[in-house]
Each structure stands twice: as structure tokens, then as C-alpha cells.
Amino acid sequence: MRKNIHNTQRFAACLAALSGAVGLSTVFAGDVTYDFTSDPFTGGVLSISGNNDAPWVATGGNPGGFLAMTYSQNSQVAGIVFPNIDPGKVVTGFDFTADLRVGN
């Protein structure tokens, strides 16, 4: 009986140590930068829908090219879908930083 209690205590101690080690580990989320120096639509990286037939412009960005989602004409609309950079993971928050050019 005493040996069984000792094994249980040893198991509990190992489990506690393992839990502590897992708690100390750091998990980093995915990190992606799009500077649009190359066409993001050729490899299927981004998906866009809207009225603009040529949304990627090779020059004039900061740096590189830029996406012209819409131009100020004919009530155009557009949307961009970015890929899942952490497949299979639950997203609990994210940061999105953009260098926007609004107007002409």
C-alpha cells in the first residue's frame, strides 16, 4: 500500500513539473508583412473581389507597389481576404498595421 502511495505522489510531482515547464514556454503567433513589391495575387496569396480589374500597382507604394482597391469613380466597392497564417489555431486577437493612401 505504501508503495502505491509513493508512486501516486511521484506521478503528481512529475505532472506538476511538466505543467510548470509548459507554462513557462512562449508561443509566438504568425507574423507576415506584405510590401507589394511583387504581385500578391499570382501565387494565390491574397484574394480580392470588387470592380477593379487590376488592383496591384507595381510602383508608387511605400516601399514597393500598392493595392488600388477602388478608384473614386462609379461607386466602386472592394474586399480583400488575407490568408490564414496560423492554420488550425484559434485566433484570440491580432494587430493589423497599414500604410493607407486615401484619395488620389
BELRA-V254421 format. One record per pair of residues at least 24 apart in sequence whose C-alpha atoms are under 7 Angstrom apart, sorted by the first residue. I is the first residue (numbers start at 0). J is the second residue. Records with the same first field share a line. If there is no record, write none. Layout:
BEGIN
I = J  J
END
This chain:
BEGIN
29 = 84  85
34 = 62  63
35 = 63  64  65
36 = 63  64
44 = 82
45 = 79  80  81  82
46 = 79  80  81
47 = 78  79  80
48 = 77  78  79
49 = 76  77  78
50 = 75  76  77
END
